Amino acid sequence: MKKFFQFLLSVFAAVTAALGALVIFDRIVNKNRIKGEYLPCDNPTECNEQT
């Protein structure tokens, strides 16, 4: 039973490490992405009519 728990813990550690690496990779790749709204209104045609 002890070996089984060691196996489960090692699988959990590997999955956690992979997920952490993906999060760090995503942060590095998307460092310059636009945050928030792209347009001040929901409908682009209404935005063009207002200007």
C-alpha distances in whole Angstrom, upper triangle without the diagonal:
4,5,5,6,9,10,11,12,14,16,17,18,20,21,23,24,26,27,29,30,32,33,35,36,38,39,41,42,44,45,49,48,50,49,50,53,55,58,59,60,57,60,61,65,65,65,67,70,70,70
4,5,5,6,9,10,11,12,14,15,16,18,20,21,22,24,26,27,29,30,32,33,35,36,37,39,41,42,43,47,47,49,48,49,52,54,57,59,59,57,60,61,64,65,64,67,69,69,69
4,5,5,6,9,10,10,12,14,15,16,18,20,21,23,24,26,27,29,30,31,33,35,36,37,39,41,42,46,45,48,47,48,51,53,56,58,58,56,59,60,63,64,63,65,68,68,69
4,5,5,6,9,10,11,12,14,15,17,18,20,21,23,24,26,27,29,30,32,33,35,36,38,39,41,44,44,46,45,46,49,51,54,55,56,54,56,57,61,61,61,63,66,66,66
4,5,5,6,9,10,10,12,14,15,16,18,20,21,22,24,26,27,28,30,31,33,35,36,37,39,42,42,44,43,44,47,49,52,53,54,52,55,56,59,60,59,61,64,64,64
4,5,5,6,9,10,10,12,14,15,16,18,20,21,22,24,26,27,28,30,32,33,35,36,37,41,41,43,42,44,47,48,52,53,54,52,55,56,59,60,59,61,64,64,64
4,5,5,6,9,10,11,12,14,15,17,18,20,21,23,24,26,27,29,30,32,33,35,36,40,39,42,41,43,46,47,50,52,53,51,53,54,57,58,57,60,63,62,63
4,5,5,6,9,10,11,12,14,15,16,18,20,21,23,24,26,27,29,30,32,33,34,38,37,40,39,40,43,44,48,49,50,48,50,51,55,56,55,57,60,60,60
4,5,5,6,9,10,10,12,14,15,16,18,20,21,22,24,26,27,29,30,31,33,36,36,38,37,39,42,43,47,48,49,47,50,51,54,55,54,56,59,59,59
4,5,5,6,9,10,10,12,14,15,16,18,20,21,22,24,26,27,29,30,32,35,35,38,37,39,42,43,47,48,49,47,50,51,54,55,54,56,59,59,59
4,5,5,6,9,10,11,12,14,15,17,18,20,21,23,25,26,27,29,30,34,33,36,35,37,40,41,44,46,47,45,47,48,51,52,51,54,57,56,57
4,5,5,6,9,10,11,12,14,15,17,18,20,21,23,24,26,27,28,32,31,34,33,34,37,39,42,44,44,43,45,46,50,50,49,52,54,54,54
4,6,5,6,9,10,10,12,14,15,16,18,20,21,23,24,26,27,31,30,33,32,34,37,39,42,44,45,43,46,46,50,51,49,52,55,54,54
4,5,5,6,9,10,11,12,14,15,16,18,20,21,22,24,26,29,29,32,31,34,36,38,41,43,44,42,45,45,49,50,48,51,54,53,53
4,5,5,6,9,10,11,12,14,15,17,19,20,21,22,24,28,27,30,29,31,34,35,38,40,41,39,42,42,46,47,45,48,51,50,51
4,5,5,6,9,10,11,12,14,15,17,19,20,21,22,26,26,28,27,29,32,33,37,39,40,38,41,41,45,46,44,47,50,49,49
4,5,5,6,9,10,11,12,14,15,17,18,20,21,25,25,28,27,30,33,34,37,39,40,39,42,42,46,47,45,47,50,50,50
4,5,5,6,9,10,10,12,14,15,16,18,20,23,23,26,26,28,31,32,35,38,39,37,39,40,43,44,43,45,48,48,48
4,5,5,6,9,10,11,12,14,15,16,18,22,21,24,23,25,28,29,33,35,35,34,36,37,40,41,40,42,45,45,45
4,5,5,6,9,10,11,13,14,15,16,20,20,23,22,25,28,29,32,34,36,35,37,37,41,42,40,42,45,45,45
4,5,5,6,9,10,11,12,14,15,19,19,22,22,25,28,29,32,35,36,35,37,37,41,42,40,42,45,45,44
4,5,5,6,9,10,10,12,14,17,17,20,20,23,25,26,30,32,33,32,34,34,38,39,37,39,42,42,42
4,5,5,6,9,10,11,12,15,15,18,17,20,23,24,27,30,31,30,32,32,36,37,35,37,40,40,40
4,5,5,6,9,10,11,14,15,18,18,21,24,25,28,31,32,32,34,34,38,38,36,38,41,41,40
4,5,5,6,9,10,13,14,17,18,21,24,24,28,30,32,31,33,33,36,37,35,37,40,40,39
4,5,5,6,8,11,11,14,15,18,20,20,24,27,28,27,30,29,33,34,32,33,37,37,36
4,6,5,6,9,10,13,13,16,19,20,24,26,28,27,30,29,33,34,31,33,37,36,35
4,6,5,9,10,14,15,18,21,21,25,28,30,29,32,31,34,35,33,34,38,37,36
4,6,8,9,13,14,18,20,19,23,26,28,27,29,28,32,33,31,32,35,35,34
4,6,5,9,10,14,16,16,20,22,24,24,26,25,29,30,27,29,32,32,31
4,6,9,10,14,17,17,20,23,25,25,27,26,30,31,28,29,33,32,31
4,7,9,13,15,14,18,20,23,23,25,24,27,28,25,26,30,29,28
4,6,10,12,11,15,17,20,20,22,20,24,25,22,24,27,27,26
4,7,8,8,11,14,16,17,19,18,21,22,19,21,24,23,22
4,7,8,11,13,15,16,19,18,22,22,19,22,25,23,23
4,7,9,10,12,13,16,16,20,19,17,20,22,21,21
4,6,7,9,9,12,12,16,15,13,16,19,17,18
4,7,9,9,11,10,14,14,12,14,17,16,16
4,5,7,9,8,11,11,8,10,13,12,13
4,7,9,9,12,10,8,11,13,11,12
4,6,7,9,8,6,10,11,10,12
4,6,9,8,8,11,13,13,15
4,6,5,7,9,10,11,13
4,5,5,6,9,10,11
4,5,5,6,9,10
4,5,5,6,9
4,5,5,7
4,6,6
4,6
4
